[in-house]
Every structure is written in structure tokens, then in C-alpha cells.
């Protein structure tokens, strides 16, 4: 290799190593888990009017000396937590049962605050607990959705203490639930809740005015989460408050970021508001799950992200409030909103955006700045998965397709590398002839390259091509729920998790659990071997320091990728194998000696000599 090409290759490889190392050892997953206190719902004072900015916000806790901000959305006061089962038992409930979800609607407050997944569990075992998404106030992890009205001079409005009447005991696809409540002062509230066979609730709120005067109300919906959850804590994935706010587009606030916003609406609340926007949604997202309030897409609304402290508990909330609705005497008015409470399945999210007209709902999934790479990568993987039924095989096939697609570039690269090997004797002569004049040595070397039509940096193209593919696949494996618990073969039962084997206990042969500080499984070792072989296909660089870097690079990458998703390590090993085969064929076609075996013998011979010298 020429010095220019070698230096560039080393720079690229070391940059990649630094970037990956920084991600895993500096901004890696946070281990902090806060103990979360819970909440028991408490109503806001009735008869309030919209605030100056018109944005909903939680009300203060019971007994606070300050009155609630006019027009705020009801909140709840923190009290001692009980078990989730005890918290659920505090209210009469209507059961939710769909092909995807199981849970209940609380008749007290009419909140959707009990949702679990039928098809997703905490581990790969079918006997492990179901994933719980929403939980009621009073439980250890309150997380719920709420709908309602705020307004002025309308008499009592539905609150978290309101007990609704239900027309049935089951909410299921094709079996909507109707809730009613009469405030005793001329307003009758009806709420029709429907659910599809996946993750979307449709909530139609109607108010009938039987009084002698008109009333003005504002519809709202919110998603509220009590306590800061444990997050992955890295830049690859957004977790926290998220939404698309009309013309303002995608907004992403981490739990820490929203707490740094200026005071909002009083009551020790920080937050950010977007007024008079049309289209979009707001919610709270985890890595694989999310809850989002979705207003009517053709009507203006005000959206807000807020954070407040209730006792020792942080309360995070996203909310939307529609424009004023005036209901004349003996008239009625209705508004329809939606709630997404589910898994972030790519095809289902896209279907909701398309079929329901939800603006940019696909951004619920964090495709990142390089979505033009990550989205096609997922589509390709998903296509082959539906053909083969195995995402691991899909990764192998997509890698092969990418190799074929970039074949012309790679071929030119390997041909150039083969030519460089063919002129190595002439390069050695030039170095010997001009060993005291580095400028003339470089000029003579470049003249040789020009005469032989050699591009000294062509060998870097396979690496440059591999880097964006690597990150696109890494992003897809990391963010998409389709990869979660997706098996390959043998011991790999989750392509999105690291290889579970470990060399420290001889890959499970020894009867003890290996410590986590060294996680080196079978597939990372296979990857390291393939990378080592690929390096040895080329002659050692003349610079001893560079030669040592190339020697140790496979070892460094083996340990580094030990904690990466198994699917990514399988990709890398397979890609290295294909590159070795491709380079071997091209070198033979160009009449260049394949130096793999000589380099391997030389490497181990130097090791033997070093060991003998030390002894």
C-alpha cells in the first residue's frame, strides 16, 4: 500500500473506533433508576376560564395555597403509592380486550390508565410478564391518558373525581363504550370510546346544553407520566416528550430538557407551548412504546410540553387544547380526538398516518437525521423477512444485495489494490533510491501510480461504503421493535441484544454466570477472526507503527462489538467474509499473489520469535 492510502485507511478506521467507543463508554446507557412515587387523582376547581396563552397545565395539589391557573387541565396530587392491583381496584372499571391490548377504562375520571400488551413480553420467554404501558394514579408508575373540557361559568365539569355511567362492561373492536355524566346544572356529557384491533382509541366527547344560557368550553386531551423513567441515555435514540406541532414540525424534548424551559402557567411548572397550530400530535415515547394524544387534524389547537414537581415526584405531560366551542341552549356540540397507546410497529404507524391522515405520524419512530438510509434499510430487511421468516437471514441477504450493488466500486478498488501489490518491487526500489529525499520519493511514487493507472486511495472505498451501511443497520436494529426478540439460529434468540455467550465461562460450559465487564461471545470472536483475515489479505504497511495498528485493530473491534446487537455483529462478520472472497477472486484474476498465508505465517512466526527471545 502507498503511504497516502494507508494513512487515510488508518484515519478512517481509528475515527470509527473512537466514535463507537465514545458512544458505548461515554454516552452509553444510563444505569440510574429513580424510585417513583405515585399519585391519586385530584380534581381541578370548576368554573375556570382559559389562561392567557390557552395552554393546558396540571393543577396544583390539594391544599395548595395557590388557586389553579385558569383554564388548566386537571392534574392529580401525589400520595403514597400502593400496588398496581390495589390502585386499579380503587375505581369501577370497564374491561379492554383486543387482539393486541388488554386493560381497562376507569369509570372514576374516565381515564384510559390500564393498558398492557398481549403480544409483547419483558423477555424472550413466553412465560415472562407482559409489557405494561399505562397505569393509574396511586400505582408505583402512573402513566395515563385523559380527555375532557375546561371552560368558564359552565358549572361543574368532568374531573378526575367524576364517576361516569357506562352502557356496557367491555370495550373491544366493534364494541364501543358510551359513558355519560350529568353535572346537575344543565350540561350532560357523553363520551363514546372505540378501539381498533391494534393500538388506536377514538374518543368522541359530546356536551348537551339543557340550560337557559350558552356555555363556552374548550376540549382537551393529555398524556401524563409521573416520575422519570429509566432511559437508554444515548444520542442514537430519543426518549421523552415528542410531537409534531403543525407548521413547527417535529419537537423532541428529553425529560431533562423540558425541565430547563421557563416557568409556564404558574404552579411551579416549566414547559413549552405552541399556539394556533393545525395538524399533528403530542405524546411521550419510550424506545419501543408510546402514548400520544391526537387532535382533529383540520382544526387549530394549542399544544404543550410541561414538567412540574409534586412533592418528590416529577410529572411530565403533553397536552392539546382545542379552540372555544360555544354551545347554545337546547343544543349540543361534539369533538373527536384519538389516543395511540401501543408498540411502535413501523407498518402500523405508517398505516395510521395514511388512513387517518395524522400529520407526520411516522416520526413517532426515531429514524434520525439519516432517515434516507435507515428507512430503506428497514424496508429491505422487512421485505426479506417476509420472504424467509427470519431477520437474521434477512440481514445476510441484504448484505449480499449491498455487495452486489456496490460491486463496480469495490471491484475498481480491489483491482487498484492488486496493481499496487504488483508494483511493490518498483516501490521498494524507489524508496531505496530516494531514501534521503522524501520529496523525490513521493514524486517518483506518484509517477509510478500514474503510469500504471493506480489510484492510491481506491482501497479506502470499501471502508467508506461500509461505514454508512453500518450505522444505518445499527440504527434500525436499535430503534425498531420488529428486531426486538427476533431470533436467528442457535443461541441467538434476540438480534437486537448482544450475543449472550461469553468466553469467560467457555460459552456456557462452565457453571457460572460470566461478569459483564468483559462481554465477548461467539459471534464477536467470529467477526474478529474475519476482520483479522481481511487485514492479512494485504501486505503489512512499511511503517512499523501502522503495522502494529493494523495488527491490533481486529482485537480492539472484537472487544468493542462484544456489547453491540448480535445482528450487527453478524452483519459485520458476513460482510468481512464476502469482502475476503471478492478480494481473493480479483487478485487471482489480476495475477497477483494472495499473501494471506504468507502474512499469517509471518505473524505467528514473529510471535514465536518474540516469545523465544523473552524466555
DACOR-V533962 format. One record per run of one state. SS is the DSSP state (A for helix, B for strand, O for the rest). FROM is the first residue (numbers start at 0). TO is the last residue. Records with the same first field share a line. If there is no record, write none. Layout:
SS->FROM-TO / FROM-TO
//
This chain:
O->0-1 / 25-36 / 41-74 / 79-82 / 88-91 / 97-99 / 106-106 / 108-110 / 121-128 / 135-141 / 152-161 / 163-163 / 166-168 / 172-173 / 175-175 / 182-185 / 195-198 / 209-213 / 226-238 / 248-248 / 253-253 / 259-261 / 263-267 / 278-278 / 285-287 / 294-298 / 310-311 / 327-329 / 343-344 / 356-359 / 364-369 / 388-389 / 405-405 / 422-422 / 433-436 / 452-456 / 479-479 / 483-501 / 505-520 / 536-542 / 563-564 / 589-594 / 614-614
A->2-24 / 83-87 / 245-247 / 254-258 / 345-355 / 360-363 / 370-387 / 390-404 / 406-421 / 423-432 / 437-451 / 457-478 / 480-482 / 502-504 / 521-535 / 543-562 / 565-588 / 595-613
B->37-40 / 75-78 / 92-96 / 100-105 / 107-107 / 111-120 / 129-134 / 142-151 / 162-162 / 164-165 / 169-171 / 174-174 / 176-181 / 186-194 / 199-208 / 214-225 / 239-244 / 249-252 / 262-262 / 268-277 / 279-284 / 288-293 / 299-309 / 312-326 / 330-342
//
